[in-house]
Amino acid sequence: MINDRMVNYQYHDRGMCERPFRADICVPSMQPTATVPLHQLPDEQWGVVADVPVPQDAQEQSVVLRLLELGFVPGERVRVVARAEPGRDPLAVRVGNTTFALRRTEARLVLVTPLLP
C-alpha cells in the first residue's frame, strides 16, 4: 500500500521511484544545499558530486583523471566515512558501493552538494 510519505523517494544509488515496490531500496528524498569541497563534508553525511573541475596544473590534472576513473563523477552519491587522526588525513570516502582512502589534497578537488534530511 502506498501512502503520501512514499511518493518522493530516491533509490540508494540515484534516481526516483514514485511507487516503491520495496521499502528497503528507497530512502526519503533530501534537499540539496551549497556546494563544498569533499574534505569539508561532515562525517557520515551524504552528498552528491557536483563537479570535478580540471585544474591548470598538469600533476593535479592526472589526479582529477584518477578520481573520475574511480567513480567521482557528477551525480554520484558520496560520504566521508572516517577521518584519520591527528592530522585528519587520509579520509575514508564511500562512493557508490566502494570505500576509498583519499588525501585531503585529493578530496578538495571534488565539489559536492551536501544532502540534508
Sequence and secondary structure as in RCSB ss.txt:
>XXXX:A:sequence
MINDRMVNYQYHDRGMCERPFRADICVPSMQPTATVPLHQLPDEQWGVVADVPVPQDAQEQSVVLRLLELGFVPG
ERVRVVARAEPGRDPLAVRVGNTTFALRRTEARLVLVTPLLP
>XXXX:A:secstr
   GGGSSEEESSS EESS S GGGEEE  EE   EEGGGS BT EEEEEE    SSHHHHHHHHHHHHHT  TT
 EEEEEEE TTT  SEEEEETTEEEEE HHHHTTSEEEEEE 
